[in-house]
Amino acid sequence: MNGKPAAQAAQWMRAHWFRLAIATFTLAATLVEWSVIPPIYPLNFLFSGLSVIAIVLSPFIPRISGWVIIVTVVARLFVLDLSGPNPLWAAYLALAIIGYDSAIPVAVGALLTVTLAECVPVALNTFNALSATWIGMVNYIGMFTLATMGGMSFRWRKQRDKIREQALALERKQWQLDTLQRNTRLASRIHDSASGGLSYIALTAQRELRRIGDDEAHCAERQDWQFVNDQALSVLDEIHHVIDLLEQPQSSDQSQPNDSADSKVQESSANPVMKRAESPVPESSSSSSATSWQWNTLQSAMREANAKLTHLGFTGTIETRGNLPDDCADEALTEAANLLGEITANITRHMSTDAGEYCCVITFSKSAIEIMETNPIAIPDNTAQNDDGNSAGALKPHGSGLSMHRRMIRSLGGELNATAEDGDWILYARIPAQLGSPKSERRAS
Amino acid sequence: MTGIQGGNPSYERHHHSWRGIVSCFNRWHHRNLTVAITLAIGIIIAVLLVSLLPQPWSGVVSNASNDSSRAMLTTSEHPEFTGPHKYEALTAWNSLHTELGRSILEDGVVTTGELVKVRKAYNECLSVYGLQAKTITDGNGEAIGESVVPIRGSMSSQQQSAVIDQCRTESDYRWLEPLANAQSAEQSTKESR
C-alpha cells in the first residue's frame, strides 16, 4: 500500500521530467542571484518571494504559476529597485509553460503583456529599463518570443505524437477487425461444411444402434455403428475446438453477450418433441430465375436439408415464397443457403423425431431474403434423447453456429433473431438482397 | 412502450451525468475562484502594508541631482579623538549620514570588520541601481583598488558616477574607508618598526 503513492509519484515525475528540470534550473538561478544580491526594498522582497514560490509550484499548477510570475515581473517594474534575483529567468519560464499549457491566443497575450510591460521603462527612460535603447530591447523581445515559441513547439510535438499513436492504434484495431472477420468466415465455413455432415453421420449411427437392439446376433454390426458414432462425435468435438480457437480474439468484445444468449436459447430449445411425418421437397416458386445458378444453389441446399431431416425421421416443411430478385447478391444467397444448413443441423442435433413438425419459410422480396423457422419445444423433463440413455454418445450443442451466422448477416446489413416463445422455437433472419457499395466494389475487384 | 421505457433510463442517465459534470465544474470553478480572490486580496493587502515600510537608498538619485546633503545633525558633543588622524576622524564624524557610521567611529577606530559592514551598506545602495562595487586585486591577491560595475539597468555613465558618489556619501563609505586605510597603514608601520 505504501509503495503505491511512491510509484505514482515516480510515474508523475517521469511524465513531467522536463517541467521539473526547467523549474529546477530557474529556481537554482534565482536563488543563487538572491543569495548574491538580496532584494533591498520590502516590496521587491515580497514580489521576489512570490516569484520563487510560483517557480516551485510551476510543475504542479503551471498555468496559475505562470501568470503569478508574470504579475510579479510586471509589478517589479514599478518598484524602482534593481536588487534581488533577475526576474527574466522566471519570465522565460512563465512564457514557456504558458505557451505549452495554454491556447495560442492566451500564450500570445502573455507574451504581449511581458513585452509591453518591459517596454514602459524604456519609453519613460527610467534606470530600471532592460535596455537604454529600443534596439537593445529587440534582443529581449526576441528572447521572450523564443521562450513562448519553445513552449508551443513542445505542445505541438506532443500533439503530433498523440495523433500518431492514435493512428497506430486505429490501424492495429482495423487489422484485428479484419483478422477477426476472416476467422469468423473460416469458422463459419468449417462449421457449415463439416459440422452438419458429421452430425448427420453420428445421428444416423445412433439411429441404427437403436434399431439394431442389444441382441447377440448383431453384436459385430453394433460395434461398427458404435465406432462410427464415436469417431463422428470425436471429430465433431475437434472441429468445435478449432472453431473456438478461431473465435478466441472475439471473446472479450461486445458480441459475447449475444453469443451466450444465443447459446441459452439454443439449449432451451433442445429436445423438442416432434412427430414423424413425410416432408415433401418444395417446388420452385420462381419462374424467371429458376435456371440461374443462384436459385440452383438454394434449391440444392433445401433439397439436401429436406433429405437429411426426412432420412432421420423428422417431419415438417421447407418452402419458398415470392421470386428471387434478379440483382440478388451472391453473398446474400450463399448466406441464406448456409443458414438453412445450420437450421437443419440444429434440428438434427437438438430435437427428437417424435415431438412435432418443423416449419421453415423462405420469402424473397426485392430488397431482402427472409427466413422464418419454427418448431415446438419439448417439455423440460423429457430430456432423454437416446433410447439407450447413453448421453455420452449423444450430440452436444456447441452454441456457436447461430452466433457466427448472426455476425455474418449483420456484416451484410441484416439481422438474425432467435427466441423461445409459448413453447415454440422461433428463428427469424433477414438478409438484404443487395449489399452496400463497399462490398460490391470489393466483390467486383 | 418497451422502447420508450428502454430509452428513458438511458436518456436520464445521460442527462444526469451531464448535469453532474456541469455541477462538478461549477463547484470546481467556484472553489478555484474563491481561492484566487482570497489570494489576490491577501497579496493586495500585503503589498499595501509592505509599501508603508521604509525603502532605503530610494532618494539617492534625487539627492545626487540636487546635490543636497543629508548629513546627521552636528552638535558640540563628539567623542574625544586622539592620535595622528584625530582631525580626519572629527571631519568624518561631522559628515556622517548613518547611525551605523557614528557607532563605528565612536571609539575613533575603524577596524576591518567595521569597514566590511560599511562596504556592505554601500553595495546595498549600489545594488538598488543595478551597480556593484568590485575589489581589484593584484597577482598576489592583494587589494589594489576598487571599481563599480553595472549589472542591470540602463544608466548612463554620468548617472552612474552621480549614484556612486551619492551612495559613497550616504553609506558613509566616503569618510570611513580612507580613515580605515590610514589607520591600517599606521598600524602596519608600527608593526614593521
Contacts between the chains, C-beta under 8 A, distances in Angstrom:
chain1	res1	chain2	res2	distance
A	37	B	127	5.1
A	37	B	132	7.2
A	37	B	151	7.6
A	40	B	55	7.9
A	40	B	56	6.2
A	40	B	57	6.7
A	40	B	124	5.5
A	40	B	127	6.3
A	40	B	128	5.2
A	41	B	55	4.7
A	41	B	56	7.6
A	41	B	58	7.4
A	41	B	128	7.2
A	42	B	50	4.6
A	42	B	51	7.7
A	42	B	53	4.2
A	42	B	54	8.0
A	42	B	55	7.2
A	43	B	47	6.7
A	43	B	50	5.2
A	43	B	51	5.6
A	43	B	53	8.0
A	43	B	55	7.6
A	45	B	50	7.7
A	46	B	46	6.1
A	46	B	47	6.6
A	46	B	50	5.0
A	50	B	43	7.1
A	64	B	36	7.9
A	75	B	47	7.8
A	80	B	58	7.2
A	80	B	128	7.7
A	81	B	55	7.5
A	81	B	128	5.1
A	82	B	127	6.9
A	82	B	128	6.3
A	82	B	129	6.2
A	82	B	130	3.8
A	82	B	151	7.9
A	82	B	152	4.5
A	82	B	153	5.0
A	83	B	124	7.3
A	83	B	127	4.0
A	83	B	128	5.5
A	86	B	152	7.1
A	121	B	154	7.8
A	122	B	154	7.6
A	127	B	61	7.3
A	127	B	129	6.1
A	127	B	130	7.0
A	127	B	153	4.9
A	127	B	154	6.3
A	127	B	155	4.8
A	127	B	159	6.7
A	128	B	130	7.3
A	128	B	152	7.7
A	128	B	153	5.6
A	128	B	154	7.7
A	129	B	153	7.1
A	129	B	154	4.4
A	130	B	154	7.2
A	131	B	154	5.8
A	132	B	154	3.6
A	132	B	155	7.9
A	132	B	156	7.2
A	136	B	154	7.9
